[in-house]
């Protein structure tokens, strides 16, 4: 009976180690990917803002200026929303809130 208990305790310990390792790997991957995503989103936002700025400057018609202005405002709002989501993901990962999902009971 002791052997069976030792075997089960070892299996539980190995399972906990595996889950903890998976959680740490997940955190590492996300912390590596997040700056890349932020950089790509920022690069596209800058390029899109420049294109819209040129469109706005070249537009002679009031209607086209207003359209370019609306797109520019939408682009800025999109970047702000993306940054808020990045901050939320960062806060959740650093708060340890996900650890409860990865713990073995």
N, C-alpha and C positions, 0 to 999 in steps of 0.2 A: 504494500500500500504506500509506503514511503517513496518507493521508486516512482510510482505513478504520480504522486503529488509533486515530486521533484521534476519529473518530465513535464507536467502541466505548467508548473511555475516557470520552467525554462522556456516553454512555448509562449507563455504570456509575456515574458520579458523580451523574447526575440520579436514578438509582434509589436510591442511598445517601441522597441528600438527601430523597427522598420517604419512604423508610422511617424515617429519623431524625425527620422531621416528623410522621409518623404516630405514632411512639412518644411524642414530646413531647405531641402532642394527646391521646393515650390517658392519659398521666400527668396532664395538666391536667384532663381530664374526671373521672377517678377521684378526684383530690384535691379537686375541687369537689363531687362527689356524696357522698363519704364523710361529711362533716359533716352533710349533709341526712339521710342514712340513719341516722346515729347519733342525731340529734335526733328523728326519727320513732319509732325503736325506743325511745328513752328516754321519750318522751311516752306511748306506748302502755303501756310497762312501769309507769310511775307511775299511770296511770289504772287499769290492771288491778290493781295492788297495792292501791290505795285501795278498789276495789270488793271485792276479796277480804278486805281488812281489815274493812270494814263487815260483810260476810257472816260473818266470824269473830266479830266482836263481837256481832252480833245472834243468832247461833246459840245456841239454848237446849239443844238436843240434843247430846250428846257426839259422836255419829256425824257430825252436820253440821259440828261444829267441827273434827273430824279431817279431814274432806273439804276444808274451806276451808284448813286448815293445809297439807295435801298440795299443793293447787293453788298456794298462796303460795310454798312451797318450790320447786315446779317452775318458777314464774315467775322466781324469783331465779336459779335455775340457767340458765334460758334467756337471761336478760340477761347473765350471766357468759359463757356460750358465745358469744353475739353479740359481746361486747366482745373476747373472745380472737380471734375471726375478723377483726375490724376491725384489731386489733394485728398479726396475721399479714399481712394485706393491706398495711398501712402499711409493715411491715418489708420485705416483698418489693419493694414499689415503690421504697423509699428505698435498698435495698441495691444496686440496679442489676442484680439477677439476671435481670430480664426483657429487659435490653438485648441479651443473646445471642440471644434469639428474634427480635429485630428487626434484627439486623445482616446486611448483605449481604456475602457472601463471594465 
